[in-house]
């Protein structure tokens, strides 16, 4: 891991937060630290819109890396993207973390679980019909059970979140 010194535009607490986000994403998603830094910075920056130059100055991340990261974080065909970009990568574009975007993003990710659960369940049934040993099917059975559980439970969890956000649930 390449250590970077805290940029002078971030307070000690802000820098610590950005680094914790970077480390979290690195450990949990294998995301490069600089990408996690950009995500963390965009959660707390003021103003909420930042140019590529602003991000470069605040984080000390090279412009080429920021362009690559921003391109990854703002996919053109993603209707529930967490970030939005104004302008092209060839100019000094701005990027913004969309307000209340995490819920729709998570909902979009979990909306695909029932389809994958069906694939796993159908595969498990087909392989069991071939009388394959249960020990061999253990991993698939565990995955199918997990996907079935998440597919059944996630809609209710997301609905409770929306109700709480709207102030209609306790």
Secondary structure as the mmCIF struct_conf table of DSSP 4:
data_model
#
loop_
_struct_conf.conf_type_id
_struct_conf.id
_struct_conf.beg_label_comp_id
_struct_conf.beg_label_asym_id
_struct_conf.beg_label_seq_id
_struct_conf.end_label_comp_id
_struct_conf.end_label_asym_id
_struct_conf.end_label_seq_id
HELX_LH_PP_P HELX_LH_PP_P1 UNK A 5 UNK A 7
TURN_TY1_P TURN_TY1_P1 UNK A 8 UNK A 9
BEND BEND1 UNK A 10 UNK A 10
HELX_RH_AL_P HELX_RH_AL_P1 UNK A 12 UNK A 29
HELX_RH_AL_P HELX_RH_AL_P2 UNK A 33 UNK A 44
BEND BEND2 UNK A 46 UNK A 48
STRN STRN1 UNK A 49 UNK A 51
HELX_RH_AL_P HELX_RH_AL_P3 UNK A 52 UNK A 59
HELX_RH_AL_P HELX_RH_AL_P4 UNK A 63 UNK A 73
BEND BEND3 UNK A 74 UNK A 74
TURN_TY1_P TURN_TY1_P2 UNK A 76 UNK A 77
TURN_TY1_P TURN_TY1_P3 UNK A 79 UNK A 80
BEND BEND4 UNK A 82 UNK A 82
STRN STRN2 UNK A 83 UNK A 86
BEND BEND5 UNK A 87 UNK A 87
TURN_TY1_P TURN_TY1_P4 UNK A 89 UNK A 92
STRN STRN3 UNK A 94 UNK A 97
HELX_LH_PP_P HELX_LH_PP_P2 UNK A 98 UNK A 98
TURN_TY1_P TURN_TY1_P5 UNK A 99 UNK A 100
HELX_RH_AL_P HELX_RH_AL_P5 UNK A 101 UNK A 110
TURN_TY1_P TURN_TY1_P6 UNK A 111 UNK A 112
HELX_RH_AL_P HELX_RH_AL_P6 UNK A 113 UNK A 129
TURN_TY1_P TURN_TY1_P7 UNK A 130 UNK A 131
HELX_RH_AL_P HELX_RH_AL_P7 UNK A 134 UNK A 166
TURN_TY1_P TURN_TY1_P8 UNK A 167 UNK A 167
#
